Amino acid sequence: MEDQQYEGFVFEPEIEENWAFCHQTASALPSYLDLGSSEARAATKLQANHSQSIMAQQHKLYGNVAIWRGSQWLEADQAIYDQKNGTATAFGNVKLGDLNLNTLSPVATYNFNTGVGQVEQAEFSVRQKNGRGRANTIVLEGKNYARLSGASYTTCDPGRSDWALHSKSVSLYRDKGYGVAVPVYLTLYHVPIFFSPYLSFPLNDERKSGFLAPSFGTRSNTGFTISTPYYINIAPDYDATITPTNMTDRGIQIKGEFRYLFKRSRGLIAVTRLENDDLYGDDRAQYALLHEGRPWANWTSRLNLGYVSDKDYLSDFGNALNIVTAAHLEQSLVYRYAKSNTNAEIRLQDYQTVDPSIQDIDQPFRRLPQMTLRTQTPYHSLYSLSLNSEFVRFDHKIKTSANRVDLTPEFRFTFERSAGFFNPSLLLRQTNYYFDGRDSFNATAKNEINRTIPVATIDSGIFLEREFVALGGTPMLQTLEPRLFYVNVPFRDQTDIPLFDTSETIFDFSQLHLWNRFNGVDRVGDTNQLSASLTTRFINNETGSEVLSAEIGQIFYMRDRRVAISGNQQQTTSQSDIAARLTARWGEYWSARSDATWSHTEDRIDSAALHFGFKSGKKRIVNASYFWTRGVPSIEQSDFSAIFPISSRWHIIARRLYAHRANRSLDTLVGLEYNSCCWALRLLSRRYYDAGAVEDKFKNSFMLQLELKGLTSIGNPIEEIMSQGIPGFVSRKSALNLQ
């Protein structure tokens, strides 16, 4: 699609190729050009060391000859210019060019009025693509058409042709934006690797129908694969791609993709089918639709529909690193409204249960519909009044369906000064459930349950600061921010309320300042507690950037808690674990963050998370993470990813996600990237653990990508795989993508 913006919608342009290893092919534009005037009104100007004129009509020019008109120009050792018809005949080091194309030849003729001319034994350069080439003859037939005979083209530096396109005859239709070459062959280090009797190609950024570069690779569960996509440019606002993929172990898969981009909407429809999979023994398919729109002022919409034929489809054919197995695929339609102090959302949500082993009773509820409204009064320096509300219809095949209405008005006083703040608030959570019937899930004879719970909170803190000079003479500012957060929620028996969308939170530092210890609406935790925390920050006074922050805190309970996810369970501890967080940043490139909780009763660390990151540019990235927690299930995982130069042209690519308790690698990537001036080569090997597979849980794949800069890319989209596995890496891909 064209790279353009429509009221907030953007198809992001691709990142420019890296020409860092190239010398500039096209010379700078002459300084004498009159680029501000139109071609039709511009006068033809002459310049030379010596000149002779015959009847003021024909001019012979010698030494440092220059003839120009608007953005068209010619330079030579000698030239004859016919003023009557505007034709110049030039000899010796003839340079002929415009804003994009430059030629160098021993002899050339050109008519500045009509754009007709001929260049012999020419070398040419294309300014926009960093390209250059040679041609026996270039015939210019007006400003919109040109013919090249015996032509070659490359984006490599002069004196090198690592790759090159060669053609006997090339026609350039500049007004229509495309060219045709017959026949054409591609060489890599002077070895022919591709031949076609006919090749059509674009001359600008406009799209054109035709075959795209093939992709290929090998995977342990598909064999060798090769895809040959065909692109169809239907109209300026929509297009399509048909991609047949031949897999040696499974058969031929066909994928069709249709994209559209209108003023107020964009979307993608994809259909993929594999008839009679040789390994699976049945037909395989995937259908997907993604639509985003701005139907009215302040409204946005998103439609996401997906379907796969079986539970193994995504692990067998999915490209995303995070797709190994999936139990459910979401299908949803969402409308969102946002304006000043009001936000609203309407959602229809369903799921396709991919795994047939999941019983109907264990499948998730559908939301048909879910409507939320969040609003608050305009800003006032002393108080605010807000309302969070929700209506949702939970629907299920087996379990009793129900309607839930949840209203949470809040009145908050705001006393804030530069030295601190004191913000008391009162909330009322009113929740009503209306059941269609009674079953084992809704173990009550009631058709209606009402729950009313008042909540009182007080959030307070002070800000202390001091200035000092750090080692090295850097002026710094240190803050000290003690904070107290009080919550009082009375007990309400909620054992007869089913769990529709509620779970327990994972305790860490961020939980210290929340009034409910559960996620979702179906449980409100009773408590009378005080959270005490302390934060200190170190800020560079010269740049304003935060160099280091350290936070620590704990919850003190003044009565036992009874509400639990399942039933009422007495919780008698008087103190929570101690939660701490440390965040650091060194200069522009280094960062680190750690979270930990420590049990004072067991005198041990219950959970810890560490992350170190380095990023300097697009391809100097290192990430290292470690996560560990006790409990059921206990988890201990480490994740390392990097793309880093090992020389000026070579980069190493790596990622390893390891489960220490299971003593196995969940995902491993190892690869290399080589960059030259005009081409790049990427090799990537992947081995991952497929927990949903019955046999052969470890899967392997090998991918190769050859990028001919300024021309095309052949092979697998390895940069997309890298962006999924290496946080911080940005690939060149469309902003709208189903994978």
Sequence and secondary structure as in RCSB ss.txt:
>XXXX:A:sequence
MEDQQYEGFVFEPEIEENWAFCHQTASALPSYLDLGSSEARAATKLQANHSQSIMAQQHKLYGNVAIWRGSQWLE
ADQAIYDQKNGTATAFGNVKLGDLNLNTLSPVATYNFNTGVGQVEQAEFSVRQKNGRGRANTIVLEGKNYARLSG
ASYTTCDPGRSDWALHSKSVSLYRDKGYGVAVPVYLTLYHVPIFFSPYLSFPLNDERKSGFLAPSFGTRSNTGFT
ISTPYYINIAPDYDATITPTNMTDRGIQIKGEFRYLFKRSRGLIAVTRLENDDLYGDDRAQYALLHEGRPWANWT
SRLNLGYVSDKDYLSDFGNALNIVTAAHLEQSLVYRYAKSNTNAEIRLQDYQTVDPSIQDIDQPFRRLPQMTLRT
QTPYHSLYSLSLNSEFVRFDHKIKTSANRVDLTPEFRFTFERSAGFFNPSLLLRQTNYYFDGRDSFNATAKNEIN
RTIPVATIDSGIFLEREFVALGGTPMLQTLEPRLFYVNVPFRDQTDIPLFDTSETIFDFSQLHLWNRFNGVDRVG
DTNQLSASLTTRFINNETGSEVLSAEIGQIFYMRDRRVAISGNQQQTTSQSDIAARLTARWGEYWSARSDATWSH
TEDRIDSAALHFGFKSGKKRIVNASYFWTRGVPSIEQSDFSAIFPISSRWHIIARRLYAHRANRSLDTLVGLEYN
SCCWALRLLSRRYYDAGAVEDKFKNSFMLQLELKGLTSIGNPIEEIMSQGIPGFVSRKSALNLQ
>XXXX:A:secstr
    EETTEE         TT    S    TT  TTS TTT   EEE SEEEEETTTEEEEEEEEEEEETTEEEE
EEEEEEETTTTEEEEEEEEEEE SSEEEEEEEEEEETTT EEEEEEEEEEETTTTEEEEEEEEEEESTTEEEEEE
EEEE S TT  SEEEEEEEEEEETTTTEEEEEEEEEEETTEEEEEES EEEESSSS   EE   EEEEETTTEEE
EE  EEEEEETTEEEEEEEEEETTTEEEEEEEEEEE SSEEEEEEEEEESS TTTSS EEEEEEEEEE  STTEE
EEEEEEEESSTTHHHHH   TT S  SEEEEEEEEEEEETTEEEEEEEEEEEE  TTS GGGS  EEEEEEEEEE
E    SSEEEEEEEEEEEEE SSS  EEEEEEEEEEEE EEETTEEEEEEEEEEEEEEEES   SSS SS SEEE
EEEEEEEEEEEE EEEEEE TTS EEEEEEEEEEEEEEE     TTS  SS EE   SGGGGG S SEESSS   
 EEEEEEEEEEEEEETTT  EEEEEEEEEEEESS EEE SSSEEEE  SB  EEEEEEEEETTTEEEEEEEEEET
TTTEEEEEEEEEEEESSTT EEEEEEEEE SSS EEEEEEEEEEESSSSEEEEEEEEEETTTTEEEEEEEEEEEE
 SSEEEEEEEEEEE TT SS  EEEEEEEEEEETTTEEEE  HHHHHHHHSTT   S  SS   
